[in-house]
Amino acid sequence: MKFNYKKNIIILSITQLLIVAFSFIYYQEITLNSYIDISFFVTAGYILLSLLLFTIHSGFYDVMSKSLNLFFSRGKDKRRFDDIPGLSELITINEKPLFIHGLINGLLMAAALIAYYA
């Protein structure tokens, strides 16, 4: 995996601008407390999505997705259970960049928390 610094800094900058924009839209002001609140939800979204993708890639949901696919296509054609691709084969999104962005946003949120309580 090639780590592209320029692309990651652009994505991080856009995420930070969106956090500030949502803070202004929701709270009608930009304070450290509102930044921390919105940043927490963005960080949680990034990390939870990366953990969901990690779980999917591990093959945890493969049997369930194959069974549902086989059940709902039962009358249409005759397929074997082994011929149906698993969910981990169908979803190819890399979870590592999402986790890295969540981690960096979390560190920025932690720095804001330290500044808020100092």
N, C-alpha and C positions, 0 to 999 in steps of 0.2 A: 504494500500500500504506500503510495507516494503522498507525502504530507505537503500540501500546497499552502504555504503561509499567506500569500496574498489573498487567495480565495477565502481562507478561514478568517482573516482579519476583516474582510468585507462583510462576511456573514455575521461576525460578532458585532461589527459596527451597526449593521442594519437591525440586529436584535436589540442592541442598546438604544437605538433611536426609537424603535417600536415600544420599548419599555417606558421611555420618557413620554412618548406620545400617548400611550394608554394611561399613564399616570396623570397627564394633563386632562385627558378626556374624562376619566372616571372621577378624579378628585378636584378638578378645576384649578389645580395648582401643582407645582412640582416641588415636593419636599423630599427629604431623605427618607422619611417614613413611608411616603407613597411609592417611592422608588423601590424600597425594600419589599413592600407588599406585592407589587406587580412582578418584581424580579423573582420572588419566591415561586409564583405560579408558572412563570416561563421556565425556570430551572427545573421544577418538578415535571413539567410537560416533556422537556427534552430527555430527562433521565428516565422517566417512566416509559416513554416511547422506545428508548434504546433498550431498556430491559425487556419490554414486550417483544421487540425484534430478536433479541438474544434468545429468549425462550422459544420463539418460533423456529429460529435457525437450529436450535438444539434437537428438534424433532419431537418436541413434547406434544404438539397438536396434530401430528401426522395421521395417527390412527383415527382420530375423531373426524378430521377433514376427509379422509378417504372413505370412511363409513357413511358420512352424510352425502358425499358425492355418489357413492354406489347406491344408496337408498333412493335419492331423488332422480337418478337416471335408470331406475330398475326396469321400466317397461320399454325404454327406447332402444337400447342395444345391449347385447350380451358382452359384458366386460368382466375381467377377473379383478380381484382385489389388488393383486400385485401390479396390474397395468395402470392403475390410477396414480398420478403423481401426488406426492405428499405436499403439505403446505410449505414445508421448508424448502422444497424444490421450486415452488412457484414464487415465493417472496424472496427477492434478491437484493433488497436494500441493505446497505452496510450500516450497522448500528454504531460503529466506533466514532464516526464524526459527530453523531447526535450526542453521544456520551461526553465527548470532549467539549462540545459547545455548552452542554449542561453543566459540566464541571467548571469551566471558566466563568460562566454566568454565576454559578454558585459561589465561586471565590470572590467575584466582584460584589455579590450580595453580602458575603461575610465581611468584606472590607467596609462596606457601608454600615453594617451592623456595629462593627468595632468603632467606627467614627461616630455613630449615633449614641452609643453608650459611653464613649470616652469623654 
